[in-house]
């Protein structure tokens, strides 16, 4: 399993997949569980704080998403 990270960026959605865009320009796909999706669906399009673990090359396993 990858290292843990705690950063901010923009939450977007593309073709049913949640995407997290960093200010620096990088984009990551998010592996988000059902309850995290349900609680944070209103945050799409907003700047958010994401606590996550790197799972694959461009995939992050999300523990928590919070609005800034």
TIRO-591853 format. One line per field, with one value per residue: residue number from 1; x, z, y of N, C-alpha, C in turn. Coordinates in steps of 0.02 Angstrom, whole numbers, plus 50000, padded with zeros to 5 digits. Layout:
# TIRO-591853
n	NUM/...
n_xx	X/...
n_zz	Z/...
n_yy	Y/...
ca_xx	X/...
ca_zz	Z/...
ca_yy	Y/...
c_xx	X/...
c_zz	Z/...
c_yy	Y/...
This chain:
# TIRO-591853
n	1/2/3/4/5/6/7/8/9/10/11/12/13/14/15/16/17/18/19/20/21/22/23/24/25/26/27/28/29/30/31/32/33/34/35/36/37/38/39/40/41/42/43/44/45/46/47/48/49/50/51/52/53/54/55/56/57/58/59/60/61/62/63/64/65/66/67/68
n_xx	50042/50021/50094/50027/49933/49891/49809/49756/49636/49535/49375/49306/49196/49193/49123/49060/49165/49256/49363/49511/49584/49738/49810/49931/49913/49908/49809/49703/49624/49490/49462/49322/49221/49050/48982/49063/49046/48908/48902/48984/48946/48893/49002/49063/49145/49196/49326/49424/49482/49578/49602/49702/49765/49892/49848/49865/49949/49882/49779/49691/49654/49524/49502/49438/49344/49339/49261/49341
n_zz	50000/49969/50017/50142/50114/50130/50066/49964/49835/49683/49669/49546/49423/49303/49179/49274/49359/49497/49504/49559/49556/49567/49617/49556/49434/49414/49397/49477/49489/49595/49716/49791/49925/49952/50060/50076/49951/49958/50067/50023/49895/49864/49856/49733/49608/49693/49798/49890/50033/50042/50118/50095/50023/49917/49788/49658/49502/49452/49543/49690/49853/49946/50108/50173/50129/50132/50132/50094
n_yy	49941/50116/50276/50391/50540/50713/50835/50980/51024/51026/50954/50854/50777/50649/50557/50472/50445/50501/50640/50716/50869/50946/51103/51123/51063/50924/50774/50657/50499/50452/50330/50303/50263/50204/50275/50387/50448/50476/50566/50672/50715/50839/50920/50919/51009/51102/51174/51065/50970/50827/50674/50540/50384/50328/50221/50160/50196/50317/50326/50361/50306/50354/50420/50523/50670/50844/51005/51159
ca_xx	50000/50059/50100/49968/49940/49840/49819/49696/49627/49466/49341/49264/49169/49196/49098/49046/49226/49275/49430/49538/49633/49781/49825/49990/49893/49901/49742/49703/49560/49478/49425/49281/49170/48980/48964/49100/49010/48844/48913/49021/48925/48880/49067/49088/49153/49222/49393/49417/49540/49570/49647/49701/49823/49903/49833/49896/49985/49843/49720/49698/49604/49503/49477/49393/49343/49310/49262/49383
ca_zz	50000/49962/50073/50156/50095/50157/50022/49939/49763/49660/49657/49486/49404/49231/49160/49334/49399/49532/49487/49605/49520/49609/49593/49513/49369/49411/49407/49506/49496/49665/49736/49844/49948/49948/50109/50061/49894/49981/50110/49992/49826/49857/49851/49664/49582/49745/49823/49946/50067/50035/50156/50052/50015/49846/49775/49595/49468/49453/49583/49762/49897/49988/50176/50192/50088/50170/50097/50123
ca_yy	50000/50176/50322/50432/50610/50758/50894/51013/51029/51034/50891/50854/50712/50638/50490/50434/50437/50562/50663/50767/50909/50985/51170/51118/51037/50851/50747/50590/50466/50438/50270/50331/50216/50226/50325/50449/50478/50502/50624/50727/50729/50911/50954/50918/51076/51147/51161/51018/50941/50755/50630/50482/50341/50313/50151/50141/50251/50379/50312/50373/50277/50411/50408/50579/50731/50900/51069/51212
c_xx	50044/50061/50037/49984/49880/49847/49752/49696/49554/49436/49296/49240/49170/49176/49088/49106/49243/49349/49449/49593/49672/49793/49883/49974/49885/49828/49747/49632/49552/49438/49387/49227/49100/48964/49001/49067/48946/48853/48944/49002/48912/48944/49095/49089/49183/49293/49387/49485/49529/49623/49644/49766/49831/49893/49869/49928/49946/49779/49735/49640/49586/49477/49425/49400/49307/49313/49307/49342
c_zz	50000/50024/50081/50140/50119/50120/50001/49863/49746/49645/49595/49472/49329/49216/49221/49380/49433/49518/49536/49568/49569/49577/49544/49444/49364/49424/49431/49505/49570/49673/49799/49862/49946/49996/50098/50002/49918/50023/50074/49920/49813/49848/49780/49637/49632/49765/49887/49974/50066/50076/50120/50053/49941/49835/49713/49564/49471/49494/49657/49799/49949/50055/50194/50143/50127/50128/50133/50135
c_yy	50062/50219/50364/50505/50649/50825/50923/51015/51037/50966/50898/50783/50707/50566/50445/50422/50503/50576/50718/50804/50952/51054/51169/51090/50962/50831/50676/50563/50449/50374/50290/50280/50247/50282/50391/50485/50511/50566/50684/50742/50802/50951/50954/50989/51125/51127/51120/50997/50866/50719/50563/50444/50326/50238/50124/50203/50317/50371/50324/50341/50330/50388/50461/50636/50785/50963/51118/51275
